[in-house]
Amino acid sequence: MALSIVSFLVGKLGDFIIKETQLLGGVKSQVERMQAELMNIQHYLSDADSKRRKGDARVGNWLSQLRDVAYRIEDAIDTFYLELEDNYSQVEDNHLQVEDSNLQVEDNNLQKKFCCYFGKLKRKVPENVLGLHKLKKLGQKAMNVPGLHKLGTELGDIQKELEEIFKTKDRYEIKPLQDEGSESDTVILIPPVRRAAYQDVDETEVVGLDADKVNIIKLMHPAETAKLSGGLRRAVLTIVGTGGLGKTTLARMVYNSVKTNFRYHIMLSISQKYNLTDLLRKMLRKLKDNLPENEDEGYYVEELKRLLSGRRYLIILDDVWGVELWDQLKYALPDDENGSRVLMTSRSINVAKSADSRMTPYELAFLNDMESLDLLLKKAIPYQECPRDLLELADKLSKKCKGLPLALVVIGGILSTRHQDFYDWKMVLDTMDWHDEGKDCMKILAMSYEDMPYYLKACFLYLAFFPEDYEISVKRLIKMWAAEEFIKPKKYKMIEEAAEICLEQLFQRSMVQVSSRCPNGSIKSFRVHDLLRDLAMHEAGKENFISVFPEPQGDNHRNKVSRRVSVQSDDCREFMKYIDTKTRSLLLFRADVYSSIEYSVDMAEFKLLRVIEIAGLERIELRGLDRLIHLKYLGFINCARVKLPNDFSLGHSKSLETLHLRINRLSHLLSSLSLWTIGTLRHVIYKGLPLAFIKFRPLDRMYGPTMGPPSNADLPNLQTLKWVKVPETWHEYQLPLLKNLRMLGFHSESYNDWKMVDHLLGTLPHLLSLGIRSPKIHIPNEVVYPRRLPNYQNLQTLHLHGEWSYDVTLDARLFPPHLVKLKLVDSRLRQDPMPELGNLNNLKKLLLSGNVCSEKKMICPTGFPVLQTLLLELTGNTSSVTIMEGVMPKLKHLTNNKGTELKLPPELRHFSNL
């Protein structure tokens, strides 16, 4: 993590120098010198981290000192910005009179230029343009001198400390490595974990793998492979899953069952830091005696190829970590189209796809509750029946392992050393410490973490921010990662796109469990296995990266100042004392959303906060929120009542990127003109509470739409805007500039709104998702088929809520050709929509809700070739939906409300219980 923190800080110092050159004065050279020093230190961090993992406590302490210094540098810069803002506010509040007449004249001339420029654009001069320019011109003549002097003094002290720490590197024999600051997937050297030697598997002791064994043997059969990918070619099948899931055991079971069907058979474990020459030598030793020991790699490749040529062989490679292994080894394994097989196990789906794109990776599942209990008892009380008084405790312990076989084996081993006594087993349940007694399990899980590139480690540790078993929304998480500056935009990719790649990497490394995917295949939501979350919390606690309350982290973590605090409790008040003035991120999450506890928090104490999310709180009063100039992400999720000061404004939060409101009483935040002057805004989302939440609470004002940006707004970074009304100030010749908008959701309440929306759509070249809610007036043709969009051909998602105009005819040819998701609510069509919608050849998700059509029966006669999800929540006249044979061949998810009869063809009858 030290590498991640230092690399982040190097970039931040560079940005600081570029942005504030005029204000830094003589301090600029100090900042540049410190940046150069940190860049030099970066080259030593991988070697230092490797020594730390090998158990060198002195190097671990050295890295901790370096991390703490890096945090101090960040604090100094962010505090300087606070004082800069205070100076600027003082200039505004006291109407500072500039005595330098030349400067006054220059400002007057500048004001005229600004007025002339913005007048041509028919826009008011933004209030902060002249003020910020004046402050920078004033420089050290204004009140900024004390701030600069303080920054220079503090950086000078830190520089001396940094140099002293760096000097001690030679004492610990820390060597430089090149290019450690890059974001490539650099192989991080870690000490090898000793794996158990391969032995014959006692399959009577194995639980939950019998069906997997049968499936893999079937897939490896020549006839099955020929059916899947053609011929008897050398096929490569990969078993994929997280550490400790039983991949090795399953591979050994398969090996023992089929090895006699092959002329040659080899099973090898691949260490994380393997040597190809040694690996080839080990394989050859299993095939022949008297092997020369000192030959080069080329000799062993040719010799292995010679021995295997013309013969049917089975090679099992266990625990493969990287795609490069197969790229290097495949030349030594001839493909004579005789049914030879290679079976690999890996934690990475990339390994599987790279080795053989025609064979689907075999993803190993976690054990269910019954299988988990069975495995635990086989380890805890072998060959015996569990006493009844222990069965309930065993069940609770097995569920704590959440289906991970390795964890179950470790816990079973602990229980096997205890007396078969209720109180002994209950003590294990009550006092289980995953970081002590469970260390063998965690050590194996930690290998996946240690193997990550530095930028991915921070993303993984951040998952500890969320409660146990919480389904994490990818869109929300990505916005938080961006606010934390974990992700940097890559060439031709925005921050959000780069973040999605990072999340896919975590999935490929089996560190997250996907709950749902979007129609385009990207991850929509996911969960983190409890043991992996424990790992993230443990590592994050050591690095002062995140503190989670209440959690069994130990008092040593609570006495430290953490950069991020997550309070996950039914009563958050008792844990508020752990929030520090240097805390950067705060999540208040309460699981019990129906209690009536009231909270009052003064945010003015925590001026360095950049991420705030408050989820599930019934009533909360916030003060000082409008003084957080570093704030980048603000979210209120499922909060019934949030009280803010009457004069609250977000205008001071000039770095705000995301405002996410899932709440009923804060619509005035979006109506505030100060919000729309923030040029950094990327995502503005306003949704009401779900009905399941609202119906338990009498609210003074229910959810209603709120106003969108004014006509003179210029928001070049805004990508998401939903759900808002069209302001009355909009005019077809003066619309807000939203050139990079990707997602748009509008409420429409008048025919003039349609006209304005139609004109606005013509200015959005990158729009991918459009949503319209019109409960009061009919939706016209130009909105159903928004052909004014420059990007119309590439529109992917369309959401239409409201009755269509009488002159609109449903015609699949008029929809965007690449539409993948369509949602129709209360459309009140005069025809059955299914025959026409079936012609949307790229549609993957269809949602029909409310009174969609006047027909009593809806029939799907043909089409829907790639539809994967069908959601039916129909009301009104429609009483039945019939899907004919051969329709929706790719359907995976089907939901239907009880009021509608669903008639399915034979191939979809397995959905009949939904």
Helices and strands as residue ranges (DSSP letters): H 2-19, H 21-24, H 27-53, H 57-93, H 101-120, H 127-138, G 139-141, H 145-167, G 168-172, H 210-220, H 222-229, E 235-240, H 247-258, G 259-261, E 264-269, H 276-285, H 297-308, E 313-320, H 324-329, G 330-332, E 341-346, H 349-355, E 362-363, H 369-380, H 388-400, H 405-416, H 422-431, H 439-450, H 454-461, G 462-465, E 472-473, H 474-484, H 495-508, E 513-517, E 523-527, H 530-542, E 547-549, H 555-558, E 564-568, G 572-578, E 585-589, E 598-602, G 603-605, E 611-615, E 619-623, G 625-627, E 633-639, E 641-643, E 658-663, H 668-671, G 675-677, E 683-687, H 691-694, E 706-707, E 720-725, E 743-747, H 751-761, E 769-773, H 781-784, G 792-794, E 797-801, G 812-814, E 821-825, H 834-837, E 845-850, E 857-860, E 869-874, E 880-883, E 893-896, E 901-903, G 906-911
